[in-house]
Amino acid sequence: MPKTSVRQNSTPSTRLCIHSHFISISGLHITMVAGLFAALASLLWRRSFFTDAQLPLLMPAPKVAALTGAAVALLYVLLAGFGVPAQRTLYMLTVVAAALWFGRLTQVSHVLCVALGVVVVLDPWAIASPGFWLSFGAVAAILFATTGRTVVRQPRWRGMLLVAARTQYVVTLALVPLTMLLFSQVSIVSPLANAVAIPVVSFVVTPLALAGSMLPAPLSTLLLNAAHYAVQGLAWALGWCSGLRFAVWSAPAPEPWLFVFAVVGTLWMLAPRGWPHRWTGLAAWLPLLTAQPVSPPRGEVLVTAFDVGQGMALLIETGTHRLLYDTGPAYTPESNGANRVILPYLKARGIGFLDGVVVSHSDIDHAGGARTLLGALKVGWVSSSLWFDHPIVKAAPRHIRCSGGQQWTWDGVRFEMLHPSVESYADTSLKPNARGCVLRITADKHSILLAADIEAAQEVRLVAGSAQLLRAEVLLAPHHGSGTSSTPAFLAAVQPRLVLFQVGYRNRYHHPKMEVVERYEKLGIERLRTDESGAIILDSASGLAPVEYRREHARYWYGR
């Protein structure tokens, strides 16, 4: 079926539910259409197209059927967008057609392996797509659970229903470990949703869409509108389904050994009848489904500086609390640092609640993902220097205007807001940068200073008013290392040993400026950039020694 659009403001669980259904049944539709045309071609060829020509003497009908089925499958896959699940089906059908053409019987497992090999050879990057693993994983599971098994004969329709139910059961169980690994969640209601989605799309939407694309107007308009309303109703039903309280089970993405353990348990459950205690395979799922987010011990702090491009976003974690400092930039009206970087990371960690969010100021590279974040995640409060009529303030469950002197302690870790001053809000001539929320975090003897986008004037004011509070081992470079910040007096007061530049690759502002980098270099301060290091993790338990994502997860495209 051609790609179906999903509204941008639908929830992630809704989109996952809808997309997973279409991934599961796309191969069914291709096979169904190809088989239909292959059977029709075979019928007509055997009857010589109602002529006196003896066409079967020129070419056997099975070869004509195989060729027709492969050609129709290719056409359908091209119409459907040539996605990985569709490619897998096309290559499998092509292998079967070739086997029939050359008169060579082949095993189904060989067909799957050849299709997998062809996909990887033609598109090596396909292995980075969840659809690749879900598609081939589902087919492999079906083969494992059905090939070579004895079947009790049933009446035709009852047998078909039992086969369909058995297939859904196998796919549901088999994909649990994989969906937890890829999405950190698994749909509880997917069997029920599939029971509705598969018949509707297979026997209503697909035939209507194909007939509507071939028939003339106004009949085509009538059929396509009917297909549209069927999809619309299905999307509503799946949306309602995903909105149920226990529709989705979420947990942190499993470690490799935990994933393998769960896969072994799943294979145990899908073993043939007579296999001892198959239900005990569920025990292998318990660590997978009940894992909890990892937190630093009391008195320690863990800071993750995200690689969000030209913008700021840092996650600060203590024993039982989590704070997000800035929300990254907006890339397009639909894409931003929250839905592209922050929310996927939080989901993979199993984090579904933030105690607080600090939006340092209104610039789009700091506040671009705030509204998306607030709409997708539970947040305790929002602290910002924004005006009270700002959309982010209105969307916040509770808003606190940040100002110097505010302080609180979480799990033995001290948080101090050093800037802006309360009086600065009365000065409407100030730029948003001048009121950036400057936050200092202290865990035992280790301190981190997050300086937002303050510039030279604000640095001078901070040095004059609270120089003793500025001292920190790690400094988030003010204003991404612009030429208007990181003054010598400010750096002398902070005395950092490490500075972080959150900047975008080849950004148009040329941050950090060369003269600023040289200034830090002359002072012997270690320098790290997110456009080179990727995300950077700092753990006070290890003395705030930086861990660079691209160094820990080296890939050739990182230049490692």
Summary of the structure (lengths in Angstrom):
residues: 560
radius of gyration: 29.4
end to end distance: 40.8
largest distance: 103.0
contacts: 1842
relative contact order: 0.06
helix: 55%
strand: 14%
